[in-house]
Structure formats: C-alpha cells, structure tokens
Amino acid sequence: MHRRDFLAISASAALAGLARSAELPKDVRITRAVGFDLPSRRSKVAGRNARLDVHGDRANDRMLRLYTNTGLQGIGNCRAEKDAALKLIGKDPFEFYRRDDRQMVGPLGAGTMPLWDLAGKLLRKPVYELLGGGGPEKVPVYDGSIYFADLLPQYESRWEDRFREEIDMALKIGHRAVKVKIGRGHKWMKRQEGDDRDVAVVKLIRKHAGKVLLIGVDGNNGYDLAGTKRFLERAGEADLAFVEELFPEKVDECLALKEFMKERGWKTLLADGETQRTLDVFKPFIAARAIDVFQGDMNHFGFEGILTEAAWAKEKNLLVAPHNWGSLIGYYMQLHVGRAITNFYRAEHDPLEASALVAEGYDRKVGETTVPSAPGFGLSIDEKALATEGKMRFDVR
C-alpha cells in the first residue's frame, strides 16, 4: 500500500471515529443505582427433572436500576453486588460502551443488561439494534416447562391427562414447540421403568398434539450414550427436532450420537452446553462440529458471552439457543439476541409472570415472538406492585 493511500484510509477512519463519538449524548452521568429482587410466578408447578427435585412455581430475578441526570433510567437483570454498582456512580454510561465490538465492559461482569437498556434509551434504539440487528423480525421460541408432572402426587393417577393439559396450556399461550424432560430412570424410578415412561410421555405428546408441535427432549445428563441410543430407537417415530444434554458432553461421544442419528435419516439436532461456566470449553466442540446448538446460559454469560459464543459457532455454520430457566427477564434477553444475530435457534420460555414488570410489544403467536422497537428493552416497572412484592437489596448514590 502506498503511503498516501494509507494516510487517506487512516484519516477516513479517524473522521469516522469522531463522527461516531459525536453521536453519543454528552454530559450524561449515572447518579444512583438500586438493586432489587423481582419475584415471579410460574403458571403451574414444574416437577422434577433427571437430577433435581420439584422446581415449584416461583422464581426470582436479581435486578439493577440505574438513574441518570437526564431523567432516563436503565433496568435489567444483574447479579452484581453493591460494591460493583457503587463504581458506576458519577460515570458516563458510554464509558463502558464498546460500539464497534458490541460490548459493555465494566464492574458489572456479565450483568450488563441495565447498561444496555440505558444506552438504548439514550440513543433511542432497541437493544437488538445495538447488538447487531441481523436476525428475523419474529424470534422462534419454545416452552421449556414440560417436567415430570407424572411424578407429582396430585397427578400420579392421571398423568396422561396432565401432560395433555400442559401441552394445551403451551399451545394456548402461543407456542408451537416444547422441550420435554426425560431421564426418570437416573434417580426417581428403576432404570427400565423410567426409560419406558420417558418413551411413553414423548409418544403421548406427539399423538395428542400431532404434527403441529415441534418436540425436543432434555435428559439433564440422566442417560449415557448407549441408553440414549436405546431411547431414540424407541422414540424416533416421534420426530424429535432436537435432543439436549442426554449425557455429559464429550466430543467423541457427541460425534458418535450425531452419526447414529444421521445413519437413521433423522434431522434431529444435538444441543448442549448449559452447565459450562467458561466459553473456552465450547471451542473443541465447535471445531469438531460435535454439537449443533450451543446453549451457554443467558444470565451466566450475559450478552457479551453469548454473542461471542454465537460468533464462534457461526464460523462452522452452527446455532445458539441460550439456556434460560428460572428467569423471567432472561426470556426477554434471549429475544433481543435472537433479533440481533443470524444463527439463533430458539428462545427458551419459562412461563413466568411478574405483576411488577410491564412488557409491551412482546407478542407470542404460532411459535414466534415479536420484539418491540421501543428504546432499550421496552420494559418498565409497575411501582405500586414493586413496592408490595419486590425486595430492595441496596441503594447507592
């Protein structure tokens, strides 16, 4: 490259940088940070899975609200404690914004949602646009709440009817895809008896819903590879869209399972990764294409981690579907990721509601959810309900 060409490019880049900087609001300061708990309630009692006992009907999101001298506020899921929030006071929120990298950095760790919400409101843009905006207008979703209802005492004598009811509940709230928990023989029933029940439940759901419903299964590592193959041989006619976490993931065993399914002509995807705590663990699985859908936890990794995972996966034409359970806010986080990237599979919906949270424009119909173009996340707080139901954790100024 000639020196004058280099200088011209450098000058253009510098001017572009100045222009981008000039677009950001000036003299904005964070003046207050309030941490609080946002309780929510599930539309039903979620039973056991392969490893854990009854999950119940309650959940809680740890939230952070950021106040500014402009009057605008940012809210979002954030597990950071008081000392971390205190480091935001007096700061320009855009000090933490890395526009070109689509990242927020700073003391909140993975809990950057309040900063993203605030940035979106200040820039008058939805968060998904700040994150990339390359995804579809409607985000595919699934109901992840089909647990072991048959092992709840109130349904043991009529478990077949209860699963039909739960599928009807999912269809009524706009779902056309569900994830069904399996793995009863790992802990709660004798192995063969539990495996038989797993197959019976999946076949029951398919027969009840017909082809209108996409079905995936989640074993919570309650099987091994051989057991997984036996299950799939028996349940294969149910036309499973994906299988998730059937055994602790190892590259060679994941590849073996994928080959097993390919040999039978199934288009079933292999999903896994929700229990991993670091992103680097995914690298060998991505390199080998050993997993089709990567499921790093939405709240654990935050937007920055999930977008990094998605970028790595995209290089190998692989998908992401962030894990989300026990978090109402995590659902909305996923939806903005789904609007932001092109290799998003489906958002996991835990059917929770909180009277203190107002979410307008998130309309779920026929298996897809719209995402509002309101600034930030388009979420707001019902102050009266929060005063009654919420719990203050800290308030720093």
Order of alpha helices (4+ residues) and beta strands (2+ residues): alpha-beta-beta-beta-alpha-beta-beta-alpha-alpha-beta-alpha-beta-alpha-beta-alpha-beta-alpha-beta-alpha-beta-alpha-beta-alpha-beta-beta-beta-beta-beta-beta-alpha-beta
